[in-house]
């Protein structure tokens, strides 16, 4: 227990409050992306629909399943930590890590295809299909900014899972002190929730509206 706290409950409550405040700033951060996307999608509706149709719905759907499942395994890891079941914590954290890696591999594949097709916004952006290439490029700008920022959050989460695995292996947590696992669970659920909004907003809504 840190010296500035009276007891372990106070320390855990302070850590939990800090995490919720951090997540509030994250909501505002991603909220800016969602607001900007919504405004420009309304302005350039047809171009955003065309751009959306060129995204890989299968990989996006697979990533959605992977992250939702990882949210479940993370919840089990937190519960196991509460019960002091070290081996179960390790197992569920490893499963969460694997599912997160599946997400990142799929995202790498998807980005590679976009690079090959010349759909990276910038000087060499290549659009040969129907529609206005400039406004379609704007769609891909939002796509890469939003999914790239989200992917960075997933990557940070994977690093933190490895750190948690090491700490669990070293018996650093008890049934009274498992706040880092619980707070990371909140972070991971938030990252999953962001993707649940990103997937239909980028991959489905435009395509289904045609």
Secondary structure, DSSP 8 states (H G I E B T S, - for coil): --TT-SSHHHHHHHHHHHHHHHHHHHHHHHHHHHHHHHHHHHHTHHHHHHHHHTS-HHHHHHHHHHHHHHHHHHHHHHHHHHHT-HHHHHHHHHHHHHHHHHHHHHHHHHHHHHHHTT-SSSTT----SSS-HHHHHHHHHHHHHHHHHHHHHHHHHHHHHHHHHHHHHTT---SS--HHHHHHHHHHHHHHHHHHHHIIIIIIHHHHT-
